[in-house]
Amino acid sequence: MAASCSSGMYKLKIELKRGHNLAIRDRGGTSDPYVKFKLSGKEVFRSKTIHKNLNPVWDEETTLIMDCLSEPLYVKVFDYDFGLQDDFMGSAYLYLESLEQHRMIPVTLELKDPQHPEQYLGFLELAVTLTPKDSPIEERRDSTTMLLRRSWKRSTKQQQSMRLSELHRKSQLWRGIVSIALIEGRSLIPMDPNGLSDPYVKFRLGPQKYRSKTVLKTLSPQWREQFDLHLYEESGGMLEITVWDKDTGRRDDFIGRCQLDLSTLAKEHTHHLELPLEESRGYVVLLLTLTASAHVSIADLSMTPLDDPHERREILKRYSVLKSFSNLKDVGIVQVKVMRAEGLMAADVTGKSDPFCVLELNNDRLQTHTVYKNLNPEWNKAFTFNVKDIHSVLEVSVFDEDRDRSADFLGKVAIPLLHIRNGELKGYVLKNKGLTGPTKGTIYLEVDVIYNTVKAALKTVVPAEQKYIEEEPKVSKHLLQQNFNRVKRCIMVLISYGMYINSCFEWESAQRSIISFVLFVVVVWNFELYMLPLALLLLLVWNYFFSSSKDTADMSMEAMFEWEDEEEDKDDKDSEHKGFMNKLYAIQDVCISVQSALDEVASYGERMKNTVNWTVPFLSWLAITALSLATVLLYLIPLRYLVLAWGVNKFTKKLRDPYRIDNNELLDFLSRVPSDVQVVGNSPIDAPLID
């Protein structure tokens, strides 16, 4: 039983100074720590994140107003992981009743893990000042303070969730987009014995991270990559760039770093930058553009943009056919109403959960507030994202907020934007992390998508946006076997076609052989080049009228995916046997390469099949349009003119635009077609709608 509250109101000023010897939570041997203060189970302050530092200096302060000193201040430290769940780094209690009033008191808090109390996790330095509060009205005017009364503790769960919702809303919304084209490196220093390096680049803007591909054996790498980062008010405008040399089996070598203050750059203008690395270690060449934020918002159901008739008309006008060639990056808008969930898994020992939702669309990530101690939560929030690629998949994950460690996963759904029926309230059965099977619980969503068809089609033949935060590939016997079976299945299809053709030569069926021979003679005698795209066009049309893609997909799923839920073993973080570990890492890299190569080969085979099978009608219609155009061009224009135009374009492309990022339109198109694995994962399990 808590002690009785002291009489009167108190003002508690807390100065968060620094941390010492904090726990390592990242693979690089460091952490990105931040601190939370909680009173009566509710968050009252969250510090900024200090990146890559085990001895961070915050120098932040906050002031709390309270009428009870019997409740201790609960201090927790976490390691920030963008796009993933933050790792717990330790906690401690500050008992307020024992504090001397009217003077600043230095406090050292030793961090502990309640599950492993013997583990050393470092400590925090604070300075606290506790004074009686004389003028509550005056303090209430101060926007940096927070009024905490006992009545708040007795407030309803919905009110608590709304407070938490307002607390997170500002920190989630971004105010601008930073478009970066990483072009090349120049005069980098050698880090390997052969006098070369295997360089890659890491970018960090606030909590966001991006890593480029690795270019092997060069001091003048050509990366030619394009990506976008969000510009938040809280994160400032300092872009940190580091260049590394990739080494297999040991820690990568640091080549150099530089920083760029984005606040010094003009907006809505593309800047060509040659940034020198510190200590004359080379140069990095970028094209960088700052633009105003796309349409993104979090709102209550009564204030949704698409439900306002005037605003909806403006949005429809913005994405009409007449605006097809203005701002090609702005393809459309998606509004997601997160209503409620039912029958969630109980993650806490009390038989309840503290659920919240995370919505992800490519690299855009927003989340709801937490509903405490509830297996049937109601969020009733509307989230608006800007659509940059209509082939994106909306992922909605449900987590359980945990006080002393990272959040527990409760379930997930993945919904391709092209599969959405506007304005329809649907219940989706939650799936496991791999999206391979159902788990406990149902979530109810209402989604609207408005987009420009021409922009969406043009976006299909440019490189797809990569996810910044993805799990590192691991060797999996199950996944290796699965990818091998997928490649084997594609090869067996080709073999079966070859055997069928050979049977025509062997006259196994006289009728079939006669028809094939006549067809062969007619086609060869009258062959023209335009007949190649025409044949593919006829195949697509045939499958549209006489084939069922759903039946084919179902057969593929039953024949292929004998899924098993398996937990991958955690990587060993430290080992004294460095020689053995180096060999193990080398073998692991080879296995991952084979595993990835099998996946890529199988995926392209499945994507070609799924294009023909009308798995995604939008893409099949796009293929029909392209093939029809190719047929007409080849019929009307002599081949030499087309080859000449192609060659001139290829030879002059570099001269016309030296910093152009090369791409293959056909491969970019196929990258938008889902493989069989993605078809299975992105097929939602509909739940009955219960009013």
N, C-alpha and C positions, 0 to 999 in steps of 0.2 A: 504494500500500500504506500503510495507516494505521500510524502510529508505535506502538511497543509501549506497553502500558498502564503507568502509574505504579503502584508498589506501594502497598498499603493502601487504605482506604476514605476517601471524601471527602464532606463535606457542603457543598452549594452553596445558599446563600440568595440568592434573586433578588427584588428589589423593582421591580415594574413601576410607574413613576411616571407618565409622560405621553407623549403624541404631539404632534408639531408639523407643521402644514401637510400633513396627510395627503391622499390622493387623493380626488377627488370621484367617487362611484359612483352616486348617486341623482339622479333628475330634478330634485329641488328644489335642486341645487347643494351638497349635503352628503353625509354618509355616516353609517352606524351601525357604528363599528369595534369589533372585538374582536381579541385576540391569542392565538395558539397557540404553545406551546413544544413542540419535538419533540427526542427523543434516539434515535439508532439507528433512525430512521424511524418511531417510535411517539410518539403524543401523551402528554405528561406533565403538561400544565397548559393550561387555557383560562380566559381572563379574562372578566369580565362585559362586557356590551355597553353602550357609551355611545352614546346615540341623538342623531342630528342634530348632530354635532360633528366638526370637522376638527382640533381641538386638544384631544383628550380627556384627562381626568385620571382615571387608574385608582386609583393608590395601593393596589395589591394586592401581596401577597408569597406566595412558596411556597418550600419547602425540598426539595431533591432529594438523595438518597443514591446515590453511584456508586462504582465501583471502577476507573474508567478515565477519564482526561482527554483521551485522543486523539480521542474523538468530539466534534465541535463541537455546540453547542446551536443548533438551527435555529429561528428566530423568524419567524412568518408573521402577517400582518395581513389580516383579511377584513372586508367590509361585510356585516352581517347583513340578510337579506331573508326575512321570515317567509313560509313556504309556497313559496318559490322557492330556487334555489341561490345561496349566498353568493358575492359578488364578491371576487376577489383584489385586494389593495391594496398588496402588496409584501412582501419577505422579506429577511432578513439572517442571517449566521452570527456566533455568539459563540464564539471559540476559547478553550477552557478552559485549555489548557497554558500560555498566555501570561499567565494571571492571577497576580498576586501574592497570596500566602496571608496569612491572619490579619488582613486589614483590608478595610474596605468600599471598593469602587472604583466611582466613577461611570462609566457607559458610555453612549456615544451611538452608536446603530446607524442608519446610513443605509439606508433601504429601497430595494430595487431589484426590477425585474421581469426575470428571466433572459431572457425573450424580447425585451425592449426595454431593454437596460442603460443607454441614454442618458437614459431618461425619469426625471424627478425625482418621487419619491413621498413625500417628507417623511422624518422620522426619529423614533426612539423614544429616550426617556431611561430608563435603568435604573440600579440600584445593585446590585452583586453582591459577595458575601462568600464566599470559598472557604477552608474549614478542614479539617484532617484529622479524621476521625470516630473518637473514642476509644471510644464505647460503642454498638456496633451494636444490642444488645438493647434499650437504653433508647430509641434512636431509633425502633425498630420499633414501640414502643407509641404513638408520636405519630401520630395519625390524619391530620395535615396533611402528612406526608411520604410519599414514594413510593420504594420500594427498587428500584433499577435495577442489575441485575448483567449480566455478560456472558452468563450462561446464558440470560437472557430473550431475547437476540438469537438464540440458537440454538433457542428453543422452537418448537413446531409452529405452523403458520398458524392452526389451530383455537384454540389457547390464546391467541394474539394477538388473534383476533377476539373471544373471550370477554371479555378484559380491556376491549376497546373497547366491547363490549356493555354491560358493567356501568358503564362510565364514562358512557354516554349515557342509561341507563335512568332514573335519578332526574330528570335535567333535562327528560325528556319528559313525565313524568306530572304531571297537575295535581291540586290538592287542593280545588278548589272551582269553582263556576260563578257568574259575575257576570251576572245578567240585567238588561239596560238597556232601558227604553222611553224614547226621545228624543221628548218631547212638542212643545215649542215654544221659541221665543226671544222675548224681550221687550226693547223699547227699545234695539235694536242701533243702532250709529252708522252714518250713511250713508257709503258709500265711492265711489259713482258720481256723475257730474255731475248726474243727475236727482234727487239727494237721497235715493236709495234704495240698496239693496244686493241682491246675489244670493247669500244666505248658505248655507253648508253647514258641517257640523261634522266634525272629525276626533277620534277617540278613540285613545288609546294606553295599553296596560297591559302593561308589560314589552316583549316582542318583538311583541305583537299590535297590529294596527291595524284600525280600521274607519272608513269614510267614509260619511256620510249622503248622501241625495239633495240636489240644489240646488233651493231655492225662489226663483223669480225675482221681482225688483222688490218687495221688502217689507222692513220693519224689524221685523216681528212674524211670523216664519215659523212655519208649522205643519208639522212634519216627520212626526210620528206613525209612528215606526219602532221596531221591537223587534229586539234581537239579544243574543247571549250571548258573553261572553269567558271564557277560562280563567284561573284564579288559581293561579299557580305559587309555590312557596316561594321560589325564587331571585329572582323578579321583584319581591317585596315587594307592597305593596298600594296603590300610588300611581297613581290614574287621572288621566291628563293629557287635558284637553279644550281644543281650539283651534277657533275660529270663523273662517271665511275667506269672502271675497267672490270669487265666480267671475268671471274676466275672460277673454274669448276672445282668443287671440293674444298674450297676455303673462302674466307671472307674477301669480297670484292675490294679492289684497290681504289682509293680516292684519287681522282685526277685534279679536280679544281671546282671552284664555286664562284657564283656572282649573285648579286641581288639587284632587283629592278623596282623602283618606287613607281607604282602605276598612277599615283596621283599627279605625277608630273607630265603625263601623256594626254594629248587631246583626244576627246571621244569622237566616235563615228568617223574615224580616220585610220587607215592601215599604216602602221609604222614599220619601216625596215630597220632592224636593229642588229648591230654587230657587237656583241657583249664580250668584253675581255674577261677571262677568268683571273682570279687573284694570283699574284706572284708570277705573272707572265706564263701561265700554263696553257695558253691557247685562246681560241675564240669560239663563241656559239652564235650562229646566225638565225634570227627569228623574224617572222612577220606577225605582228600583234595588233589586234583591233579591239577597242573598248566600245561596247554598245549598251544601250539602255536595256533594262531587264525585260524579258518576255513576260507574258501574262501568267502570273503565279499567285495563288492566294489560298488562304484558309479562312473559312467563314462558317457561320451557323446556317442551318437549313433555310432560315427566313431571309437570308441575304445572299443567295447564290446568284452568280452572274447570268447563267442561262435561264433562270426562272423569271428574270426581269424582262418583259417584252421588248422594251426599248433597247436594252443592252444586247439581247439576243439578236435583234435585227441588225445592230451594228456589227456584231461578230459574224453573222451570216454574210453581210455585205463585204467584210474584210476578207473572207475566204471564198468569195464568189468567183466565177470563171473570168470575169472582167479583170480581177486582180491577180491573175495567174502568174504574171512575170514581174511582180513587185515583191521584194524581200523573199527570195526563194527559200531561205532557211526557215521561214515561219510557215510551216505546212498546215497547222491547225491547232485546235484546242481540245482538251479532254477535261471533263468535270466528273469527279468521283464523289458520290455521296456514300459515306460510310455510316450505315444505319445502326446495326447491332450485330451481336453474335449470340449464338445459343449453344448450350451443351459443351462448353470448352473443357479442356483437360484441367484437373485440379493439380496445380504445381506446388502449392504450399502445404505444410503439415496440417494446417487447419481445415484442409479439404476445399479450399478456395483458391482463387488466383487474383492477381492484380493486372489485368490485361490492358495492353495498348496496341495500336496498329501502326505499322510502317508501310508507306506506299512508295514504290520505286518505279520510275519510268526512265530507263537507261541510267543516266547519272544524276537525275533529279530525285530527291528523297525528302519526303515530308512524313510527319507522324502525328497521331492523335494524342490527346491527353490520356492519363491512366484512370481506369475505373477500379477502385479498390474493393477487394474481397467480394468478387462477383464472378460467377460462371456464365451469366447471361447479360453481358454489359451492353449499354446503349451509349454510342458516341454522338450520333446525329451531327456529323460535321461534313462539310463539302470542301473538297480540295480541287484546285484548278492547276493544270499543267499545260505548258506549251508543247505542242507536238512538233518534233523536228524530223521524225521518220514514222510514217504510218504503219510500218512493219514492226514497230516496237511492241514489247509485251509489258503490260501493266502487272506488277507483282505486288500483292498485298499479303503481308506477313503479320501474324499475331504473336506477341511475346508477353511473358509474365515479368513484371518489374520486380526485381529482387533487391532487397535492401543492402546485402553485403557482398554481392557478386554480380557478374554480368547476367542480363535477362535470360530467362528460359524460353526456348522456342516452343510454341504451342501449335502452329500450323501455318499453311501458306497456300495461296492460290495464284495462278498465272493466267492472265487473260489477254490474248492478242487483240490489239485495237481493232483489227479488221473483223473480228468475230463479235463485236459489241452491237447490241440492239439498243438504240437510243431510248432513254426514258423508261426502261423496263427494270423494275425492282426484282432482283433475282437472289436466290440463296445458293451459295457455293459451299460444297463440302470441303473442309480444309484438308490439305495433303501434307505429306512429310517433307523434309528438307529437300530431298531429291526429286520431289514431285512425281514419285513412282507409284504411290498408293495413298488411300485415304487415312486420315487420322481422326481424332475425336473433335467434333464441333462443326458448326456451320456459321458462315458470315453472310450478311445480307448487304448487297451493294446495288446502287443505281448509277449507271455510267452513261454519259453522253459524249459523243465524239463529233466534232465538226471539222472538216478539212477540205482543202482544195485538191481536186483529183489530179490536175495537171502538175502542180508542185509535187504531189506524192509520187507521180510517175517519174518525174525528172530526178527526184531524190533516190529512186530505186537503183539508178546506174552510177551512183557515186559511192565511195567507201562508207560502210556502216560505222556508226560511232562505237568505239570500244568502251567497255566498262573499265573505270579506273581501278575499282577495288574488286578483285576476283581472287578466289582461293587459289593458292599455288597448286599446280598439278602434283598428284602423288601417285606412286606406283600402286596399282590395285590389280590383283589377279583376276578378280571378277570383271573389272572394266576392260582389261587387256583381252580376256576371252570374248567378251561381248563385242569389242571392236573387230577382233579377228573374224567372228561369225558374221558381222555385218559386211566386211569386205568379201568374205567367202560367198555370201549370198549374192552380192552384186556380180561376182565372177561367174557363179553358177547360172545366173540369168543370161549372161553373154554366151556361155557354153551351150545353154539350151537353144538359144537362137542359132548358133553355129550348127548344132546337130540337126535342127529343123531344115536349115538351108542345105546341109549335106544330104538329108533324106530325099530332097528333091533331085539331087544328082544321082542318087542310088536307085531311083524309081521304086521306092517302097510303096508309094501310092501313085498309080498311073495317072489318075485324074489330077492330083496335085502337081505332079511333075510336068504334065502337058500345059496346065494353066501357067505355071511358073516360067516355062520355056517361052511361051508366047508373050507373056508380060515382059520378060527379059529382052527379047528381040525388039519389041515395040519401043520400050523405054530407051534402049541403047541407040537404036536407029534414029530416034527423034529427040535425043537428049540435048537439053540446053541448061545452062548453069542456073537459070531462075527456077528450075524444077526442084533444086535442093531445098530452099526455104519453103517452096510450095508443098513438098512432101511432108515436112514437119508441120506445116499449117494444117494439112488434111488430117494428120495424126491427132492434133489437138482437137479439131472439130469432131472427128470420129469419137474420141473419148468423151467429149462433152455430151453427145447424144446417146452413146451406146455403152458407156462405162460408168460404174459407180465408184467414185473415189473413196467414199466412206467404207464400202465393203473391203476394198483393197487395203485401206489403212488398218481396219480391224484385223484382217488376216495377217498383216505385217506385225501388228502388235502381239497377236497371239503366238505367231511363229518365232518372233524375235526376242521379246523382252520378258524373260523369266527373271523378274527383278527380285533382288534380295536386299533387305535393309541391313547394311553393315556399317559399323563404325570403324573408321580408319584409325590406326594406331598413331599416337602423337609422335612427332619427330623428337629424337633425343637432342636436347639443347646443348649439353656439355658432354664431353668424353675425353678421357685421358689418353686413349689410344688413337692419336691423330692419324697415324699411317693407315690403320684399318679403316677409320672413318673416311679418309680421302678416297680409298678404293671403293668403299660402299657408296659414297656420293657419285663417283664416276659411273658405277654400274646403274645407280638409280637414274642418272641423267640419260643414259642410253635407253633404259626401259621406258622412261617418260617420252623420249623422242619417238620410239617405235609405237608406243601407245597413241601418241598424238597423230602420228602419220597415218596409222590405221583408221583413226577417227575421221581424219580429213578426207581420205580416199573414200571411205564409206559414206560420209556425209554428202559429198558431191554426187556420188551415184544415186543416193536416195533423193537428193534435191532435183535432179533431172527427171527422175520418175515422178516425183510429186508435182512438178510443173505440168507434165503431160496428163497426170491424173486429176487435175483441177482441185488439188488439195487447198490451194488459196486462189479462188476465182479471180481476184484482182490481178494477181501476177500472171495467170494464164491468159487473161484478156490482154494484158500488156504484151505478152509474148506473141499473141495472134496479131496485134497491131504492128509490132516490129517485123514479124515474118511477112506480113502482107506488104509492108513498105519495101522490104528487101526483094520480094518477088517482083514487084512492079519496077523497081530500079534496075534489076538484072535483066528484065524483059525489054525495057526501053533503052537502056544505056549500054553500049559495048563494054565488055569486061575490062579492056585496057584503060578506058577512061576512069573507071572506078578504082582500078589498081593504082593508076597515076595519081588520082586525088588522095588516095590513102597514103601513098609514099611521100607526096609533097607535105601533107599534114604531119607525118611522123618526123620528117627531116627538119621542118621549120618550127616545130612545137617548142623546142628549147630556145630558139632564137626569139620567138614571139613572147614567151613568158619564162624567163630563166628560173623562176622560183616555183614553177608549177609542180604540184604533187601528182605524180603519175598514178594512173589507175587503169584497171581492166574492166570495161563496162559489163562484159558477160559474167565475169566472176563476181562483180558487185551485185548483179542481178540475182545470181544463184545464191549469194549469201543471204538474201532476203527470204528465199524459199526454205521452209523448215525441213530439217532432216526427220527421219522416223522417230529419233529420240525426242526431238523438240515437239513433234506432233503429239506424242504420248504425254509429255510433261505439260503442254499448254492446252490440253483438253480438259476443261473444267467438269467436275462432277456436280450436276445440278441437284439442288435440294428442293423439296416442296416448299412453297411459300405459305407461311402460317401467319395469318393476320392476328 
